[in-house]
Amino acid sequence: VLSRFVSFKLPSLGAFLSEFVRRPFSAMQNAGMQNEAGTMDAVKEYYSKTLKTSKDLQTNACCTSAAPPDHIVTAMLKIHDEVLSKYYGCGLCLPEDIEGLSILDLGCGAGRDVYIASQLVGPKGRVVGVDMTKEQLDVANAHKGWHADKFGYSNVDFKLGYIERLDELGLEAESFDVIVSNCVINLSPDKESVLKQAYRLLKPGGELYFSDVYADRR
């Protein structure tokens, strides 16, 4: 589905904002969550308390039947079972030839995509995952040593925080080659802040890749 998988480079950011970032997360609004804090609390509750594994997902709206590329499948075979069981995304978007690059994952959850990217960037690259859900990051952090042993190196870090406020996490401006996000930006009540923060952290010529859920009408 063309609208599911979108990537854009920095020059196209301005045009993209007018169509995407101002759309509210209407499902939360309809439930009476009119303010940003309420939306974030509802999302956090769902992903930390309601969901225990991917089998608990209450919708298949964000799922795709397409199989991942072979190199992604190969990388997934080296990821801890608990991390895999807590995957709630709709598809990882990563460019090819990312060895040695710095990657940031917005809304990394239990870290599946971070550990995939870790293998693809190799020991000279680095991957940072950000998520607002402590329970998810506890799982990601619990298996850092396991993955380091599996890969033969450690190049990942996880930060607890909000993707709308990346400037609070001690991340250096213009320090990432690629930023990815897997079915998370749609959950944010302030999409404009997410993209502005991402723009600030990307190196000149850096790119943002994300998969997400879209609607062409309110």
GIQUI-V733478 format. One line per field, one symbol per residue. ss: DSSP state (h for helix, s for strand, l for the rest). burial: b if it has 16 or more other ideal C-beta (glycine too) atoms within 10 Angstrom, else e. A space follows every 50 residues. Layout:
BEGIN
ss: ???
burial: ???
END
This chain:
BEGIN
ss: llllssssshhhhhhhhhhhlllllhhhhhlllllhhhhhhhhhhhhhhh lllhhhlllllllllllllhhhhhhhllllhhhhhlllllllllllllll lssssslllllhhhhhhhhhhllllssssssllhhhhhhhhhlhhhhhhh hllllsssssllhhhhhhlllllllsssssssllhhhlllhhhhhhhhhh hsssssssssslllllll
burial: eeebbeeeeeeebeeeeeebbeeebeebeeeebeeeeebbebbbebbeee beeeeeeeeeebeeeeeeeeebeebbeebbeebeebbbbbbbbbeeebee bbbbbbbbbbbbbbbbbbbbbbeebbbbbbbbbebbbebbbebbeebeee beeebbebbebbbbebeeeebeeeebbbbbbbbbbbbbbbbebbbbbbbe bbeeebbbbbbbbeeeee
END
